[in-house]
Amino acid sequence: MKPVSIWVMFLLIPFMSKAWATDPVWFGDSNAPRVLYINSAMDLASFEPILRAFVVQHPMIKVAYRDVNTLELYYLTIKEQQKPEASLVISSAMDLHLKLVNDGYAQSYQSSFTDRLPDNFKWRNQLFAFSLEPIVMLVNKKAFPGDLPEDRQSLLQTIRQNEKTMTKRIGTYDIRQSGVGYLLASQDARQADVTWGRLLEAFGSHDVQTYCCTHDIIDDVASGKLVLGYNLLGSYASQRAQEDDRLKMILPKDYTLMLMRAALIPKGAPNSEDAGVFLDFLLSDSAQKMMQTQGLLFPIWPDSSTPNDPYVVNAPGPTGVIELDQQLLVGRDYAKQKRFIRNWEMALEISEDD
């Protein structure tokens, strides 16, 4: 096992007490003889039906589910390296999960379910994707000035033409607090460096609001405090847009990033067998169908037979799938990461202490 570097240990300190302050939510028969601990960056509202279906199908297993922020989850997995409690770790921060695998924190697993995954949906038989979802904009239709944006260029135009209305009313992730936020910002920079630079400049000059978590952004868009949330996870945005007619989810037509949610089994996990059982369940046809029909997640293998299904991605322009490959690790090189975050802070006109 590779030692944790000094800078990681320094970063670990403020997060651990917060992460472990959250008690797990239990599913299944309290008398079930086997327990499966899952640490996950997925909101319980999107995952609870899947957890309940799993324990019905496997009554001998009870599940303890802890919801943890993507960045906290990464540090927590490192902290537990000597004696893991979680048997399965799930995250949307693909780069951080890949780094955990690359640094020796995961163990191998293979089954007929993982074997049928395309090669680009798994890594070394240690990291496995089970959903693929779009990264979107979410707007408050009643509060947004003028025509709704179709892409990043039209968003820029709206910001410039409606400075007063847009100031302090755009929300996105704080990439210092959100692991997935950092990933998406770095991918934007790769996809369209010039557009990304202009967008950051516009965000900075109009006092963009930054958040740790998707649902906080969505809540403020729904209330009208924000008129737009940028780079949000599509599953959460879609759920709320289906429930709230004030909201509209937009897949940008210039390009729509596509992100995988992925799971790994930590090295030395106490119940790796049942972690594999749960992973197989996530990849099963029944769970994949449940993700789509119950509006929980965007599955890897969607059923596109129903017209206008909101959980089938029909992007109006090109899609950019964030691949599980070594390129993701480049963005997590400490020097490059520090430089990227500092440039982001400068562009948004915020200080390191904000």
Beta strands, then each sheet from edge to edge (+ up, - down):
strand 1: 25-27
strand 2: 34-40
strand 3: 61-67
strand 4: 88-91
strand 5: 106-107
strand 6: 122-123
strand 7: 127-140
strand 8: 170-173
strand 9: 209-211
strand 10: 228-233
strand 11: 247-250
strand 12: 256-266
strand 13: 319-321
sheet 1: 1+ 3- 2- 4- 12+ 5-
sheet 2: 1+ 3- 2- 4- 12+ 7- 6+
sheet 3: 1+ 3- 2- 4- 12+ 13+
sheet 4: 1+ 3- 2- 4- 12+ 7- 10+ 8+ 9+
sheet 5: 1+ 3- 2- 4- 12+ 7- 11+
end
